Amino acid sequence: MNGSHTTTTAAATYVRILLVLFISVLFVIFIPYGGPENASFFYNQLFNVGFLFGITAGFMISVSLVRKQSTEEYISLELNKIRRMYHLGYHLSLVEPRLRLWFKGLRTELDAYLAGFQEHSFGHYEEGNKAFRRVTYAIYSLPKLGIPYNADLYGSLLDAASTTT
C-alpha cells in the first residue's frame, strides 16, 4: 500500500517465475534425448520443475492472502475508530451545546477524509494523510476554544485519534 516493492506486488516477479518455468521446461524437453533408458530421468526432471513451481506459486498465493487479511483488519480497525471519534465528538457537543460548531467542523473533516476513499483506491492510501491531519487538528483545537468540555470524553477522543493515526 505504500508503493514499496514486495515479492507479491511486483509484476516483474511473476514474469521472472514464468520465464524460469518456461526455460526449465524447454531445457528438459529439448535436451538431447539419450534413448529409452534415460526417458524416466527426463520425466522425473519435468515433474520436479512442475513441483517446485507449484510450491513457489502456493507460497506467493499464501503471502498475498495473509497481506489481504491484514489489510482488511487494518481497515476495519480504522473505520471503527473513526466511528468512535464521530460519536465522542457528537456527545461532547450534546453535553455542551456551545461545542456544536466545533463538532460541525470535526464532522466536515471526517467526511472529507472518508470521501477521499470514494475517489481513490486503497493503493493511494498514503495520500489521505493530509485529510486525516486536518481531522486531528480539528480535535486538537477543542481546548483552544475556551469552552468547558467533558475531559473524559475528550481523552477518549484523543485515544481514538491516536489509535487511528
C-alpha positions, 0 to 999 in steps of 0.5 A: 500500500505504500508503493514499496516493492514486495515479492507479491506486488511486483509484476516483474516477479511473476514474469521472472517465475514464468520465464524460469518455468518456461526455460526449465521446461524447454531445457528438459524437453529439448535436451538431447534425448539419450534413448529409452533408458534415460526417458524416466530421468527426463520425466522425473526432471519435468515433474520436479520443475512442475513441483517446485513451481507449484510450491513457489506459486502456493507460497506467493498465493499464501503471502498475498492472502495473509497481506489481504487479511491484514489489510482488511483488519487494518481497515476495519480497525480504522473505520471503527475508530473513526466511528468512535471519534464521530460519536465522542465528538457528537456527545461532547457537543450534546453535553455542551451545546456551545461545542456544536460548531466545533463538532460541525467542523470535526464532522466536515473533516471526517467526511472529507477524509472518508470521501477521499476513499470514494475517489481513490483506491486503497493503493493511494492510501498514503495520500489521505494523510493530509485529510486525516491531519486536518481531522486531528487538528480539528480535535486538537483545537477543542481546548483552544476554544475556551469552552468547558468540555467533558475531559473524559470524553475528550481523552477518549477522543484523543485515544481514538485519534491516536489509535487511528493515526 
